[in-house]
Amino acid sequence: MGLSFWQIAIVVLLFVLLFGRGKISDLMGDVAKGIKSFKKGLSEEDTDVAAPEEPKIIEQKTETAVNDKKPKKSKS
């Protein structure tokens, strides 16, 4: 059993009477601002992801290179 035109009209009429036209338009304006802010946040996040940083190169030192740099003990 579906909703008829009269049932929908009564629900809309009660909604307008309870909340008033001013509150409904304010609510819709706030929803629109929220959607715009959300879309702006998504677009800002996409620009950060699109430009990744250059990878850092880590050089691996061999044991011989480390041993060469050790200070030699002097005989005194």
C-alpha positions in Angstrom: 0.0 0.0 0.0 1.6 3.2 -1.1 1.2 6.8 0.1 -1.5 8.8 -1.5 -1.2 12.5 -2.5 -3.4 13.5 0.5 -1.2 11.7 3.0 1.9 13.4 1.7 0.2 16.8 1.6 -0.9 16.4 5.3 2.6 15.5 6.4 4.1 18.5 4.5 1.5 20.8 5.9 2.2 19.6 9.5 5.9 20.0 8.9 5.5 23.6 7.7 3.2 24.4 10.6 5.5 23.0 13.2 8.8 24.4 12.0 7.7 27.4 10.0 8.9 28.6 6.6 11.8 30.6 8.1 13.3 27.7 10.0 13.1 25.4 7.0 14.9 27.9 4.8 17.5 28.5 7.4 18.0 24.7 7.8 18.4 24.3 4.0 20.9 27.1 3.9 22.9 25.5 6.7 22.8 22.1 4.8 24.0 23.8 1.6 26.9 25.5 3.5 27.8 22.1 5.0 27.9 20.4 1.6 30.0 23.2 0.1 32.5 22.9 3.0 32.6 19.2 2.6 33.4 19.4 -1.1 36.0 22.0 -0.5 37.7 19.8 2.1 37.7 16.9 -0.3 39.3 18.9 -3.1 42.0 20.2 -0.7 42.8 16.7 0.3 43.1 15.5 -3.3 45.7 18.1 -4.0 47.8 16.9 -1.1 47.6 13.3 -2.3 48.3 14.2 -5.9 51.7 15.7 -5.2 53.7 13.2 -3.1 57.1 14.2 -1.7 60.3 12.9 -3.3 61.4 9.6 -1.7 64.4 9.9 0.6 67.5 8.0 -0.4 69.2 6.1 2.4 72.7 5.0 1.7 73.7 1.7 3.3 77.2 1.7 4.8 79.3 -1.4 4.6 81.3 -2.7 7.4 84.6 -1.9 5.7 83.5 1.8 5.3 82.6 1.9 9.0 85.9 0.3 10.0 87.9 2.7 7.9 86.5 5.7 9.8 87.3 4.4 13.2 90.2 6.3 14.8 93.4 4.4 15.1 94.9 4.0 18.5 98.4 5.4 18.8 101.1 3.6 20.6 102.4 5.8 23.4 
